[in-house]
C-alpha cells in the first residue's frame, strides 16, 4: 500500500503537467461560404471601364480557417474578390466576433485579386451593387462563424517551396522610343508596364520576383486533411471569358490541392495573394502560344499544387503551438496633384465627349480632381501573426515583390510570408525607388495614392511588430 501511495505521488506532478498542457493543444476549424452573386448581370472590377458579367464560370468563395491555442483564437479569411474595402471587412469582423467571441483584431481577412469578380468598391468606372456588398459582408462573417463552429483537436505544419517559372516582373526598362505618354500628358516614365511580349524594345525587368510558395497545413488529430492556407506572389492569371466571373487560379488551386491531398467535402483549400503588385504570369522574353479560355489558369494552379504537395511529404506536424497576434494602424500621407496637373485634368474632363464612359486619360483626370478634394492622410491597418516559428504579416495593398523579399529576409522569424490586399484596400505599394521610375503602378489614382515613402514606413512598423511577437 505504501509503495502504491509513493508511486501515485511520483506520478501526480506529471499528470498535473499533462492536464495543464491540454488546454494549449491546437484546435482548428475550416469552412467556405459561396459568395457567387445570386443575380446577374453584375459589374466586375479589374478594368477602367465597367464590364458586366452574365454568369459565373466557377464559384467564388470566402474561405476561412480558425485556429485556437490556449485562450488565443485567430481567424483567416481569403475571398475570391478583386479588392475589398476596410469598411466591408470591419463590418464582417464585427458580425463574426459577436457570434464567436474572437476579437476583431485577431481576424486576418483578405481578397485574392481575381480580376473576374463582382465589384465591391467604387473604382474607376465600376460601381458595386449595394445588395451584393451586403451579401458579401454577411458571407465573410458567416465563413468565420462556420469555421469556428467546426473547431476540433488538430495538428499543424508549415513549409516553403519555390516555383519561379510562373512569376515575371511586369515593369521593364525599354529602348528609346518604347515609353508611351502617361495619362497626365507627360513622357517622364522610365519603365513600362506590360510591354509587348517578345519585342526587341525590351532591355530588362525593373525589379525582382518572389518565387516562394509558402503554406500552412492543418490536419485533424488523426491525420485527416482539414485545411491548407497557401501564399504565392502572382497577381492573377486571367484568360477568362470576358463576360464570366471566375476565382481565377486562386480557386482552381484550391480544387487541385484538395484532389492531391484526398480531402473530403469538409476540406478547405485557401490560396492567398502575396507581394505581387508588379508581378504577372506573362513571359516577356519567350512568349507562350495563345491559350484557350481557362487553360492557363488550370496549368498554373496544377504546377503550384504539385510543388506544394511534394513539399508537404516531409512535414512534421505539431499538436501544441503558441499563437501570438498583433494589430496596429498607421497614418500615411496622400500624394496630391500640383496646380498644373489639376488644370490639365479639369480641361480633359471639360472636353469629355461621354461623361458616363470616360477614356483612360479622362478616368485619371477625374481621379486627380477627386484626390485633390480628398483628405491629406489615410489610416491603414497592419497585422503580424506568429504560429510557432512561422510568421505571417498582412498589408492592405498591392505590394511590390521586393518589399516582400525584404520582409522575409529581415524578419526574426523563419519562414515569414506576406498576405497582401488584407483588411482593406489602399492601392499599389511601390518602393520609393520604384516611384522615381514612375510607370502605371505609380500613376496617382484611387488605386495608387500613398506617399512615396509609404513602403519604408510600413516595413518599419512591421519589423517592430515581428520583433515583439518573436520574443
C-alpha positions as CSV (number, residue, x, y, z in Angstrom):
1,X,0.0,0.0,0.0
2,X,2.9,2.4,0.9
3,X,4.5,1.6,-2.4
4,X,1.3,2.4,-4.3
5,X,1.0,5.7,-2.5
6,X,4.6,6.7,-3.3
7,X,4.1,5.7,-6.9
8,X,0.9,7.9,-7.1
9,X,2.8,10.9,-5.6
10,X,5.6,10.5,-8.0
11,X,3.3,10.3,-11.0
12,X,0.9,13.1,-9.8
13,X,3.1,16.0,-10.9
14,X,3.5,14.5,-14.3
15,X,-0.3,14.0,-14.7
16,X,-0.8,17.6,-13.5
17,X,1.6,19.0,-16.1
18,X,-0.2,17.0,-18.8
19,X,-3.6,18.3,-17.6
20,X,-2.3,21.9,-17.6
21,X,-0.8,21.5,-21.1
22,X,-4.0,20.1,-22.6
23,X,-5.8,23.4,-23.0
24,X,-2.9,24.7,-25.1
25,X,-3.4,21.9,-27.6
26,X,-4.3,23.2,-31.0
27,X,-7.8,23.3,-32.3
28,X,-8.8,24.1,-35.8
29,X,-11.9,24.6,-38.0
30,X,-12.4,25.5,-41.6
31,X,-15.3,26.4,-43.8
32,X,-16.0,28.1,-47.1
33,X,-19.0,30.2,-48.0
34,X,-20.3,30.7,-51.5
35,X,-20.2,34.4,-52.4
36,X,-21.1,34.0,-56.1
37,X,-23.8,36.6,-56.8
38,X,-27.4,35.3,-56.9
39,X,-28.4,37.7,-59.6
40,X,-26.9,38.6,-62.9
41,X,-25.7,40.7,-64.7
42,X,-23.2,42.2,-62.2
43,X,-20.4,44.7,-62.5
44,X,-16.8,43.3,-62.5
45,X,-13.8,45.1,-61.1
46,X,-10.5,45.0,-63.0
47,X,-10.8,47.4,-65.9
48,X,-11.0,51.2,-66.4
49,X,-14.5,50.8,-67.8
50,X,-17.3,48.7,-66.4
51,X,-17.8,45.1,-67.6
52,X,-21.0,43.2,-67.0
53,X,-20.7,39.5,-66.1
54,X,-23.6,37.5,-67.3
55,X,-22.8,34.2,-65.4
56,X,-20.1,32.5,-63.4
57,X,-17.6,30.2,-64.9
58,X,-16.8,28.7,-61.5
59,X,-17.9,29.6,-57.9
60,X,-16.5,32.3,-55.8
61,X,-15.9,31.7,-52.1
62,X,-14.9,33.2,-48.8
63,X,-12.6,30.6,-47.4
64,X,-12.0,30.6,-43.6
65,X,-9.6,28.9,-41.2
66,X,-9.9,29.4,-37.4
67,X,-7.1,28.3,-35.1
68,X,-7.2,28.2,-31.3
69,X,-4.4,27.6,-28.9
70,X,-5.0,28.2,-25.2
71,X,-7.0,31.4,-24.8
72,X,-6.0,32.7,-28.2
73,X,-8.2,32.3,-31.3
74,X,-7.4,33.7,-34.7
75,X,-9.3,33.6,-38.0
76,X,-8.1,33.8,-41.6
77,X,-10.5,34.6,-44.5
78,X,-9.5,34.8,-48.1
79,X,-12.2,36.0,-50.6
80,X,-12.4,35.4,-54.3
81,X,-12.8,39.2,-54.9
82,X,-10.5,41.7,-56.7
83,X,-10.4,44.1,-53.7
84,X,-12.4,44.7,-50.6
85,X,-12.6,47.9,-48.5
86,X,-11.7,48.2,-44.9
87,X,-15.3,49.2,-44.1
88,X,-16.7,45.9,-45.5
89,X,-14.1,43.8,-43.7
90,X,-14.6,45.7,-40.4
91,X,-18.4,45.2,-40.6
92,X,-17.9,41.5,-41.3
93,X,-15.5,41.1,-38.5
94,X,-17.9,42.7,-36.0
95,X,-20.7,40.3,-37.1
96,X,-18.4,37.3,-36.7
97,X,-16.9,38.5,-33.4
98,X,-20.4,38.9,-31.9
99,X,-21.1,35.2,-32.7
100,X,-17.7,33.6,-32.0
101,X,-16.1,35.8,-29.4
102,X,-12.9,36.1,-31.5
103,X,-11.6,39.7,-31.2
104,X,-11.8,41.6,-34.5
105,X,-8.1,42.4,-34.0
106,X,-7.4,38.7,-34.3
107,X,-9.1,38.3,-37.7
108,X,-7.0,38.5,-40.9
109,X,-9.2,39.0,-43.9
110,X,-8.1,39.5,-47.5
111,X,-9.0,39.4,-51.2
112,X,-7.3,37.3,-53.8
113,X,-7.3,40.0,-56.5
114,X,-9.0,37.9,-59.2
115,X,-10.0,40.4,-62.0
116,X,-13.2,38.5,-62.7
117,X,-15.2,39.1,-59.6
118,X,-18.1,41.3,-58.7
119,X,-17.3,45.0,-57.9
120,X,-17.4,45.6,-54.2
121,X,-15.8,49.0,-54.0
122,X,-16.4,52.0,-56.4
123,X,-13.2,52.2,-58.6
124,X,-12.6,53.7,-62.0
125,X,-16.0,53.4,-63.7
126,X,-17.1,50.2,-61.8
127,X,-19.9,50.6,-59.3
128,X,-20.9,48.0,-56.8
129,X,-24.4,46.8,-56.1
130,X,-25.4,47.7,-52.5
131,X,-27.3,44.4,-52.4
132,X,-24.1,42.4,-53.3
133,X,-22.0,44.4,-50.9
134,X,-24.3,43.4,-48.0
135,X,-24.3,39.7,-49.2
136,X,-20.5,39.7,-49.4
137,X,-20.2,41.2,-45.9
138,X,-22.5,38.6,-44.4
139,X,-20.7,35.8,-46.4
140,X,-17.3,36.8,-45.0
141,X,-18.8,36.8,-41.4
142,X,-20.6,33.5,-41.9
143,X,-17.4,31.8,-43.2
144,X,-15.7,32.6,-39.9
145,X,-18.8,31.6,-37.8
146,X,-19.0,28.3,-39.6
147,X,-15.3,27.6,-39.3
148,X,-15.4,28.4,-35.6
149,X,-18.3,26.0,-35.1
150,X,-16.2,23.2,-36.5
151,X,-13.2,23.6,-34.1
152,X,-11.7,20.2,-33.2
153,X,-8.4,18.9,-32.0
154,X,-5.8,19.4,-34.8
155,X,-2.2,19.4,-35.7
156,X,-0.3,21.8,-37.8
157,X,2.9,22.2,-40.0
158,X,4.2,24.7,-42.5
159,X,6.8,24.9,-45.3
160,X,8.1,26.7,-48.3
161,X,8.8,25.6,-51.8
162,X,9.6,27.6,-55.0
163,X,8.1,28.0,-58.4
164,X,10.0,30.7,-60.4
165,X,8.6,29.9,-63.8
166,X,5.1,31.3,-63.2
167,X,6.1,34.7,-61.9
168,X,7.5,37.5,-64.0
169,X,8.1,41.2,-63.2
170,X,5.9,43.2,-65.5
171,X,7.8,46.5,-65.2
172,X,10.5,46.8,-67.8
173,X,13.2,49.1,-68.9
174,X,12.8,49.6,-72.7
175,X,14.8,51.0,-75.5
176,X,14.5,54.6,-76.6
177,X,11.1,55.2,-78.1
178,X,9.4,52.5,-76.1
179,X,8.0,54.7,-73.4
180,X,4.5,56.0,-74.0
181,X,2.9,59.2,-72.7
182,X,1.4,58.7,-69.3
183,X,-2.3,59.8,-68.7
184,X,-1.1,63.2,-67.5
185,X,0.3,64.0,-70.9
186,X,3.9,63.5,-69.9
187,X,6.8,61.3,-71.2
188,X,8.5,61.1,-67.9
189,X,8.1,57.3,-67.2
190,X,11.4,55.4,-67.1
191,X,9.8,52.0,-67.2
192,X,6.8,50.4,-69.0
193,X,4.3,48.1,-67.5
194,X,3.4,45.0,-69.6
195,X,5.4,46.0,-72.7
196,X,4.9,43.9,-75.9
197,X,6.0,40.3,-75.3
198,X,8.9,39.1,-77.5
199,X,9.6,42.7,-78.6
200,X,13.1,43.9,-79.4
201,X,12.5,47.0,-77.3
202,X,12.9,45.0,-74.1
203,X,16.0,45.6,-72.0
204,X,15.4,44.1,-68.6
205,X,12.8,44.0,-65.8
206,X,12.8,46.8,-63.3
207,X,12.5,44.6,-60.2
208,X,12.8,41.1,-58.8
209,X,10.2,38.3,-58.4
210,X,9.4,36.2,-55.3
211,X,9.2,32.6,-56.3
212,X,8.2,31.2,-52.9
213,X,5.1,29.1,-52.4
214,X,4.5,29.3,-48.6
215,X,1.9,27.1,-47.0
216,X,0.3,26.3,-43.6
217,X,-1.1,22.7,-43.5
218,X,-3.7,21.7,-40.9
219,X,-4.8,18.2,-40.2
220,X,-7.2,16.6,-37.7
221,X,-5.7,14.8,-34.7
222,X,-6.0,11.6,-36.7
223,X,-4.1,13.0,-39.7
224,X,-7.0,13.7,-42.0
225,X,-6.5,16.9,-44.2
226,X,-8.5,19.7,-42.7
227,X,-7.3,22.9,-44.4
228,X,-4.3,24.3,-46.3
229,X,-3.5,28.0,-46.5
230,X,-1.1,28.8,-49.3
231,X,0.6,32.1,-50.4
232,X,2.1,32.9,-53.8
233,X,3.2,36.3,-55.3
234,X,1.3,36.1,-58.6
235,X,-1.1,39.0,-59.5
236,X,-3.6,36.6,-61.2
237,X,-3.6,34.6,-64.4
238,X,-6.6,35.6,-66.5
239,X,-7.7,34.2,-69.8
240,X,-11.3,34.0,-68.6
241,X,-14.2,34.6,-71.0
242,X,-14.9,38.4,-70.8
243,X,-18.5,38.2,-69.5
244,X,-18.0,35.5,-66.8
245,X,-17.0,35.6,-63.2
246,X,-14.2,33.3,-62.0
247,X,-12.0,32.8,-58.9
248,X,-9.1,32.5,-61.4
249,X,-6.1,30.4,-60.5
250,X,-6.7,31.0,-56.7
251,X,-9.9,29.0,-56.8
252,X,-8.5,26.3,-59.2
253,X,-5.5,25.8,-56.9
254,X,-7.9,25.1,-54.0
255,X,-9.6,22.4,-56.1
256,X,-6.3,20.9,-57.3
257,X,-4.7,20.7,-53.8
258,X,-7.9,19.1,-52.4
259,X,-7.6,16.3,-55.1
260,X,-3.9,15.7,-54.3
261,X,-4.4,15.5,-50.6
262,X,-7.5,13.3,-50.9
263,X,-9.6,15.8,-48.9
264,X,-13.3,15.2,-48.5
265,X,-16.1,17.8,-48.7
266,X,-15.1,19.3,-45.4
267,X,-11.5,20.2,-46.5
268,X,-10.9,23.8,-47.3
269,X,-8.0,24.9,-49.6
270,X,-7.1,28.5,-49.5
271,X,-4.7,30.5,-51.8
272,X,-3.8,34.0,-50.7
273,X,-2.1,36.7,-52.7
274,X,1.4,37.6,-51.7
275,X,3.5,40.5,-52.8
276,X,2.5,40.6,-56.5
277,X,1.9,44.3,-57.2
278,X,4.5,44.3,-60.0
279,X,4.2,40.6,-61.0
280,X,2.2,38.7,-63.5
281,X,2.2,35.4,-65.4
282,X,3.4,36.7,-68.8
283,X,6.8,35.5,-70.1
284,X,8.0,38.7,-71.8
285,X,11.2,37.3,-73.3
286,X,9.8,34.0,-74.5
287,X,6.1,34.4,-75.1
288,X,3.9,31.4,-74.8
289,X,1.4,30.5,-77.5
290,X,-2.1,31.8,-77.1
291,X,-4.1,29.5,-74.8
292,X,-7.8,28.6,-74.7
293,X,-10.1,30.1,-72.1
294,X,-9.2,29.0,-68.6
295,X,-6.3,26.8,-69.9
296,X,-3.5,28.8,-68.3
297,X,-5.4,29.0,-65.1
298,X,-5.5,25.2,-64.8
299,X,-1.9,24.9,-65.9
300,X,-0.6,27.4,-63.3
301,X,-2.8,26.0,-60.5
302,X,-1.6,22.5,-61.3
303,X,2.1,23.4,-61.2
304,X,1.7,25.2,-57.9
305,X,-0.4,22.4,-56.4
306,X,2.2,19.8,-57.5
307,X,5.0,21.8,-55.8
308,X,3.0,22.2,-52.6
309,X,2.1,18.5,-52.5
310,X,5.7,17.4,-52.9
311,X,6.9,19.8,-50.2
312,X,4.3,18.5,-47.8
313,X,5.6,15.0,-47.8
314,X,8.4,15.9,-45.5
315,X,6.3,17.9,-43.0
316,X,6.4,17.1,-39.3
317,X,3.1,18.1,-37.6
318,X,2.7,19.7,-34.1
319,X,-0.2,19.5,-31.8
320,X,0.9,22.3,-29.5
321,X,1.9,25.6,-30.9
322,X,1.8,29.1,-29.4
323,X,-0.2,31.7,-31.4
324,X,0.5,35.4,-30.9
325,X,-1.0,38.2,-33.0
326,X,-0.6,42.0,-33.1
327,X,-2.5,44.7,-35.0
328,X,-1.6,48.3,-35.5
329,X,-2.9,51.2,-37.5
330,X,-0.7,53.7,-39.3
331,X,-1.4,57.2,-40.8
332,X,0.2,57.8,-44.2
333,X,0.2,60.8,-46.5
334,X,-1.7,61.0,-49.8
335,X,0.1,62.2,-52.9
336,X,-1.6,65.4,-54.2
337,X,-1.5,66.9,-57.7
338,X,0.1,70.2,-58.3
339,X,-1.7,73.1,-59.9
340,X,-0.6,72.3,-63.4
341,X,-1.7,68.7,-63.1
342,X,-5.0,69.8,-61.7
343,X,-5.6,72.3,-64.5
344,X,-4.7,69.6,-67.1
345,X,-7.2,67.2,-65.5
346,X,-10.0,69.7,-65.4
347,X,-9.5,70.6,-69.1
348,X,-9.7,66.9,-70.1
349,X,-12.9,66.4,-68.1
350,X,-14.5,69.6,-69.6
351,X,-13.8,68.2,-73.1
352,X,-15.0,64.7,-72.4
353,X,-17.5,63.5,-75.0
354,X,-19.2,61.0,-72.8
355,X,-19.1,61.6,-69.0
356,X,-20.7,58.2,-68.4
357,X,-18.0,56.3,-70.3
358,X,-14.7,58.1,-69.9
359,X,-11.5,57.3,-71.8
360,X,-8.5,56.0,-69.7
361,X,-6.9,59.5,-69.6
362,X,-10.2,61.0,-68.6
363,X,-10.6,58.5,-65.8
364,X,-7.2,59.6,-64.5
365,X,-8.3,63.2,-64.8
366,X,-11.3,62.5,-62.6
367,X,-9.1,60.7,-60.1
368,X,-6.8,63.7,-60.0
369,X,-9.7,66.0,-59.2
370,X,-11.1,63.7,-56.6
371,X,-7.8,63.2,-54.8
372,X,-7.2,67.0,-54.8
373,X,-10.6,67.4,-53.0
374,X,-9.9,64.5,-50.6
375,X,-8.1,64.1,-47.3
376,X,-4.4,64.7,-46.7
377,X,-3.8,61.3,-45.0
378,X,-5.2,57.8,-44.7
379,X,-5.2,55.4,-41.9
380,X,-4.2,51.8,-42.8
381,X,-4.3,48.6,-40.8
382,X,-1.3,46.2,-40.4
383,X,-1.1,42.8,-38.7
384,X,1.7,40.4,-37.7
385,X,1.0,36.9,-36.5
386,X,3.2,34.1,-35.2
387,X,2.2,30.4,-35.2
388,X,5.1,28.5,-33.5
389,X,8.1,29.8,-35.5
390,X,6.0,30.8,-38.6
391,X,5.2,34.5,-39.1
392,X,2.5,36.0,-41.3
393,X,2.1,39.7,-41.9
394,X,-0.8,41.5,-43.5
395,X,-0.7,44.6,-45.6
396,X,-3.8,46.3,-47.3
397,X,-2.1,47.0,-50.6
398,X,-0.9,45.5,-53.9
399,X,2.7,45.1,-52.6
400,X,5.7,45.1,-54.8
401,X,7.7,41.9,-54.7
402,X,11.0,43.5,-53.5
403,X,9.1,44.7,-50.4
404,X,8.0,41.2,-49.5
405,X,11.5,39.9,-50.1
406,X,12.9,42.4,-47.7
407,X,10.3,41.4,-45.0
408,X,11.2,37.8,-45.4
409,X,15.0,38.5,-45.3
410,X,14.9,40.7,-42.2
411,X,12.2,39.0,-40.2
412,X,13.4,37.5,-37.0
413,X,11.0,34.5,-37.6
414,X,11.6,32.0,-40.4
415,X,9.7,31.4,-42.5
416,X,7.7,34.6,-42.9
417,X,5.2,35.4,-45.6
418,X,3.0,38.3,-46.6
419,X,-0.7,38.3,-47.3
420,X,-1.5,41.4,-49.4
421,X,-4.8,43.1,-50.1
422,X,-5.6,42.3,-46.4
423,X,-8.1,44.1,-44.1
424,X,-8.8,46.8,-46.6
425,X,-7.5,48.3,-49.9
426,X,-5.1,51.1,-50.2
427,X,-3.8,50.7,-53.7
428,X,-0.3,49.9,-55.0
429,X,2.7,49.9,-52.7
430,X,5.9,50.5,-54.7
431,X,9.2,51.4,-53.1
432,X,10.5,55.0,-53.1
433,X,12.9,53.9,-55.8
434,X,10.1,52.5,-58.0
435,X,8.3,55.8,-57.6
436,X,11.2,57.5,-59.2
437,X,10.9,55.2,-62.2
438,X,7.2,56.1,-62.4
439,X,5.0,53.8,-64.6
440,X,1.4,52.6,-64.3
441,X,1.6,51.4,-60.7
442,X,2.7,54.9,-59.5
443,X,0.2,56.9,-61.5
444,X,-1.8,58.9,-59.0
445,X,-5.4,57.5,-58.7
446,X,-7.7,55.7,-56.3
447,X,-5.5,52.6,-56.8
448,X,-2.2,54.4,-56.3
449,X,-2.1,57.3,-53.9
450,X,0.0,56.6,-50.9
451,X,3.0,58.8,-50.2
452,X,6.2,57.7,-51.9
453,X,7.9,56.6,-48.7
454,X,4.9,54.5,-47.6
455,X,6.7,51.2,-48.0
456,X,9.5,52.2,-45.7
457,X,7.1,53.4,-43.0
458,X,5.0,50.2,-43.3
459,X,8.1,47.9,-43.1
460,X,9.4,49.9,-40.1
461,X,6.1,49.1,-38.2
462,X,6.1,45.5,-39.3
463,X,9.6,44.8,-38.1
464,X,8.7,46.3,-34.7
465,X,5.7,44.0,-34.6
466,X,7.6,41.0,-35.7
467,X,10.3,41.6,-33.1
468,X,7.6,41.9,-30.4
469,X,5.8,38.7,-31.3
470,X,9.1,36.7,-31.7
471,X,10.1,37.2,-28.0
